[in-house]
Amino acid sequence: MPKLSVLVGKKGEVLGTFRGTSGSAGTGAPVARFRAGAGQKVIEVELDEATARLEPEELHKTIKAKHLKLRPEARASSRSDHRGT
């Protein structure tokens, strides 16, 4: 099963995916990784072969639906407070 690095935005949107190589630091082979900016995170997901071959738009939708769950505290903080305070 292929592993992908997924760059996730602060609102839970998939910003990009990257399938890494088997090279590792110190071997002389190039190594590339996502680096998350403020409010972003990088997660690793395992996908079946059929999902890994999807076009980017469908791949992003599938990753969001199957691998990204908004935590309750994040969901609560994303709502507006309309109590007039």
DRENDO-1510 file (C-alpha; in Angstrom, 1 decimal, always signed):
<recs>
REC; n; res; u; v; w
REC; 1; MET; +0.0; +0.0; +0.0 .
REC; 2; PRO; +1.4; +3.4; -0.9 .
REC; 3; LYS; +2.1; +5.9; +1.8 .
REC; 4; LEU; +1.5; +9.6; +1.1 .
REC; 5; SER; +2.4; +12.7; +3.0 .
REC; 6; VAL; -0.6; +15.1; +3.1 .
REC; 7; LEU; -0.3; +18.8; +3.8 .
REC; 8; VAL; -3.4; +19.9; +5.7 .
REC; 9; GLY; -4.6; +23.5; +6.1 .
REC; 10; LYS; -5.9; +25.0; +9.4 .
REC; 11; LYS; -9.5; +24.5; +8.2 .
REC; 12; GLY; -8.9; +20.8; +7.5 .
REC; 13; GLU; -8.5; +21.2; +3.7 .
REC; 14; VAL; -6.0; +19.0; +1.8 .
REC; 15; LEU; -3.5; +21.4; +0.3 .
REC; 16; GLY; -1.3; +18.9; -1.3 .
REC; 17; THR; +0.0; +15.3; -1.3 .
REC; 18; PHE; +3.5; +13.9; -1.8 .
REC; 19; ARG; +4.7; +10.3; -2.3 .
REC; 20; GLY; +8.1; +10.2; -0.8 .
REC; 21; THR; +11.1; +8.2; -2.0 .
REC; 22; SER; +12.9; +5.5; -0.1 .
REC; 23; GLY; +16.0; +7.7; +0.2 .
REC; 24; SER; +17.1; +8.7; +3.7 .
REC; 25; ALA; +19.2; +11.5; +5.2 .
REC; 26; GLY; +22.9; +10.6; +5.3 .
REC; 27; THR; +22.9; +8.3; +2.3 .
REC; 28; GLY; +23.7; +11.1; -0.2 .
REC; 29; ALA; +20.4; +10.5; -2.0 .
REC; 30; PRO; +18.1; +13.5; -2.2 .
REC; 31; VAL; +15.3; +13.7; +0.4 .
REC; 32; ALA; +12.2; +15.8; +0.0 .
REC; 33; ARG; +9.5; +16.4; +2.6 .
REC; 34; PHE; +6.6; +18.8; +3.2 .
REC; 35; ARG; +7.2; +21.4; +5.8 .
REC; 36; ALA; +4.0; +22.7; +7.5 .
REC; 37; GLY; +3.5; +26.4; +7.8 .
REC; 38; ALA; +1.6; +28.2; +10.6 .
REC; 39; GLY; -1.7; +26.5; +11.2 .
REC; 40; GLN; -0.9; +23.6; +8.9 .
REC; 41; LYS; +0.1; +20.0; +9.6 .
REC; 42; VAL; +1.6; +17.1; +7.7 .
REC; 43; ILE; +0.1; +13.6; +8.2 .
REC; 44; GLU; +1.0; +10.3; +6.7 .
REC; 45; VAL; -1.7; +8.1; +5.2 .
REC; 46; GLU; -1.7; +4.6; +3.6 .
REC; 47; LEU; -3.9; +4.2; +0.6 .
REC; 48; ASP; -4.9; +1.3; -1.5 .
REC; 49; GLU; -3.6; +1.2; -5.1 .
REC; 50; ALA; -6.9; +2.3; -6.6 .
REC; 51; THR; -7.2; +5.3; -4.4 .
REC; 52; ALA; -3.5; +6.3; -5.0 .
REC; 53; ARG; -4.3; +6.4; -8.8 .
REC; 54; LEU; -7.1; +8.9; -8.5 .
REC; 55; GLU; -6.9; +12.3; -10.1 .
REC; 56; PRO; -5.7; +15.0; -7.6 .
REC; 57; GLU; -9.2; +16.5; -7.0 .
REC; 58; GLU; -10.8; +13.2; -6.3 .
REC; 59; LEU; -7.8; +12.0; -4.3 .
REC; 60; HIS; -8.0; +15.1; -2.0 .
REC; 61; LYS; -11.7; +14.6; -1.5 .
REC; 62; THR; -11.2; +10.9; -0.6 .
REC; 63; ILE; -8.4; +11.7; +1.8 .
REC; 64; LYS; -10.5; +14.4; +3.5 .
REC; 65; ALA; -13.5; +12.0; +3.8 .
REC; 66; LYS; -11.5; +8.9; +5.0 .
REC; 67; HIS; -8.5; +10.3; +6.9 .
REC; 68; LEU; -9.2; +13.7; +8.3 .
REC; 69; LYS; -11.6; +14.0; +11.2 .
REC; 70; LEU; -12.2; +17.4; +12.7 .
REC; 71; ARG; -11.6; +17.2; +16.5 .
REC; 72; PRO; -14.6; +18.4; +18.6 .
REC; 73; GLU; -12.6; +21.3; +20.1 .
REC; 74; ALA; -11.5; +22.4; +16.6 .
REC; 75; ARG; -15.1; +22.2; +15.4 .
REC; 76; ALA; -16.3; +24.3; +18.3 .
REC; 77; SER; -13.6; +27.0; +17.8 .
REC; 78; SER; -14.4; +27.3; +14.1 .
REC; 79; ARG; -18.0; +28.4; +14.8 .
REC; 80; SER; -18.9; +32.0; +15.3 .
REC; 81; ASP; -20.1; +33.1; +18.6 .
REC; 82; HIS; -23.3; +35.2; +18.2 .
REC; 83; ARG; -24.2; +35.9; +21.8 .
REC; 84; GLY; -23.5; +39.6; +21.5 .
REC; 85; THR; -20.7; +39.8; +24.0 .
</recs>
